[in-house]
Each structure stands twice: as structure tokens, then as C-alpha cells.
Amino acid sequence: MQNYQKNSRKTGDVGEQAAADFLERSGYTVLDRNYTVRGGEIDIIAKKDDTVAFVEVKTRKPSPLSEGEQAITPAKKQRLIATAERYYNEVLKCRGNCRFDVCVVTVSDRQVKHLKYYVNAFDSSKQ
């Protein structure tokens, strides 16, 4: 079980780095990574112009049975929203535009095979 967790974490790290690189190439500044509070975590927090993007990264190995998008459940969305509110109030301490993005990365042999990025994948009013 411990080896599975190590391998899973390594795979996740590859996906998160790919997402961060994608954001930086797209003109974003990464403000924070793996922001964690009791009850939630946000993989990447990035800013471009006056918009802060709270990014959930889902990294998967190629599988016809599992898509990363399916892992964004209503409960996961609620945890992301609550964590983003804490970040906004405690770290940014300002008001402005924000959105929730999702990045799905497919990795095989620790190499990125595919990256899909969903801008404004969900918002807090749809819960």
C-alpha cells in the first residue's frame, strides 16, 4: 500500500508540474501550490491580470474506464470553494475576480501524454 501511495504521489507531482508550466507559458503567475487548510487543499493558485484562478489538477494514467473530470464531485467542489474563500480572505485580503479551473493530465511512465485545461470549470453559484 505504501508503494502505491508513493507512486501515486509521484504521478500527481508530474501532473501538477505540467499544469504549473502550462499556466506560466499562458501568462499566469503561480501564487501558491498545494495550499492546505483543515478540510481542503488547492493544487495551484495562479493570477493573470486581475483574475485569480484556483486550479484543481487531476492526474491519471491512461485508462478507458477513468477520466479525471469524474473526480470533481459536488463534495470536492464544496471543499475547493471553502478553501478558496479562506485563501482569499486570509492570504490575498482583497477583492477581485476569481474562478475555478480544472486541469486533467494523462501521464504514462512519468511523461505527460495529454493535458486538458478547463477555464471556469465550475463556480460557487452552481452548487
matplotlib code that plots the C-alpha trace (Angstrom):
import matplotlib.pyplot as plt

x = [0.0, 2.8, 4.5, 1.1, 0.9, 4.4, 3.9, 0.5, 2.1, 4.9, 2.4, 0.4, 3.6, 4.3, 0.7, 0.9, 4.2, 2.8, -0.2, 2.0, 4.2, 1.2, -0.1, 3.2, 3.5, 0.0, 1.0, -0.1, 1.9, 1.7, 1.0, 0.8, 0.9, -0.7, -2.4, -3.8, -6.1, -8.1, -10.7, -9.3, -6.4, -6.0, -3.4, -2.4, -3.4, -2.5, -3.1, -3.4, -4.3, -7.0, -8.3, -7.2, -7.6, -8.0, -6.9, -7.7, -5.3, -6.3, -3.5, -4.3, -2.6, -4.2, -7.4, -10.5, -12.5, -11.4, -11.5, -10.0, -13.1, -15.2, -13.2, -14.6, -17.6, -20.1, -18.4, -15.0, -16.3, -17.6, -14.2, -12.5, -14.8, -14.5, -10.7, -10.6, -12.7, -10.1, -7.2, -8.9, -9.8, -6.6, -3.8, -5.0, -7.0, -8.5, -11.4, -11.4, -12.3, -11.8, -12.7, -12.3, -10.4, -9.6, -6.6, -6.7, -3.3, -2.6, 0.8, 2.5, 5.9, 6.2, 5.8, 2.9, 0.9, -2.1, -3.2, -6.7, -7.4, -10.9, -11.3, -14.1, -15.0, -17.5, -18.4, -19.8, -23.3, -23.8, -23.6]
y = [0.0, 2.4, 1.9, 2.6, 5.9, 6.9, 6.1, 7.9, 11.0, 10.9, 10.7, 13.6, 15.7, 15.2, 16.4, 19.4, 20.5, 20.2, 22.3, 24.9, 25.1, 25.4, 28.3, 30.1, 29.7, 31.1, 34.3, 33.4, 33.9, 31.0, 32.4, 29.2, 25.5, 22.8, 25.4, 23.3, 24.1, 21.8, 20.3, 21.2, 21.7, 23.7, 22.4, 25.6, 29.2, 31.5, 35.0, 36.7, 40.3, 40.9, 37.2, 34.6, 31.0, 28.2, 25.2, 21.6, 19.2, 15.6, 13.3, 9.9, 7.1, 6.2, 4.2, 3.8, 3.4, 6.5, 10.2, 12.8, 15.0, 12.4, 13.0, 16.5, 15.6, 18.0, 17.3, 18.1, 21.3, 22.4, 21.7, 23.7, 26.6, 26.7, 26.5, 29.2, 31.5, 31.1, 31.8, 34.9, 36.2, 35.2, 35.5, 37.8, 40.1, 41.8, 41.6, 40.8, 38.3, 34.6, 31.4, 27.6, 25.8, 22.1, 20.6, 17.0, 15.5, 12.0, 10.6, 7.4, 6.4, 9.7, 11.5, 13.9, 12.4, 14.8, 17.9, 19.4, 22.7, 23.8, 27.6, 28.4, 24.7, 25.4, 28.3, 28.6, 29.6, 26.2, 24.2]
z = [0.0, 0.8, -2.6, -4.3, -2.4, -3.3, -7.0, -6.9, -5.3, -7.9, -10.7, -9.2, -8.9, -12.6, -13.4, -11.1, -12.5, -16.1, -15.1, -13.4, -16.5, -18.8, -16.7, -16.7, -20.5, -20.8, -18.9, -15.4, -12.2, -9.8, -6.4, -4.4, -4.8, -2.5, -0.3, 2.5, 5.4, 7.6, 5.3, 1.9, -0.5, -3.7, -6.0, -7.8, -7.2, -10.2, -11.3, -14.7, -15.0, -12.3, -12.1, -9.6, -10.8, -8.2, -10.1, -9.3, -11.0, -11.7, -13.0, -14.3, -16.1, -19.4, -18.8, -20.8, -17.6, -15.7, -16.6, -14.3, -14.8, -13.0, -9.8, -9.4, -7.3, -5.7, -2.3, -3.9, -5.3, -1.9, -0.3, -3.0, -2.7, 1.1, 0.8, -1.8, 0.4, 3.2, 0.9, -0.5, 3.0, 4.8, 2.2, -0.6, 1.7, -1.3, -3.6, -7.3, -9.8, -9.2, -10.9, -10.5, -13.2, -13.7, -15.4, -16.3, -17.1, -18.5, -17.6, -18.7, -17.5, -15.7, -19.0, -19.8, -22.7, -22.7, -20.9, -20.9, -19.2, -18.4, -17.7, -15.3, -14.9, -12.2, -9.9, -6.4, -7.6, -9.3, -6.1]

ax = plt.figure().add_subplot(projection="3d")
ax.plot(x, y, z, "-o")
ax.set_aspect("equal")
plt.show()
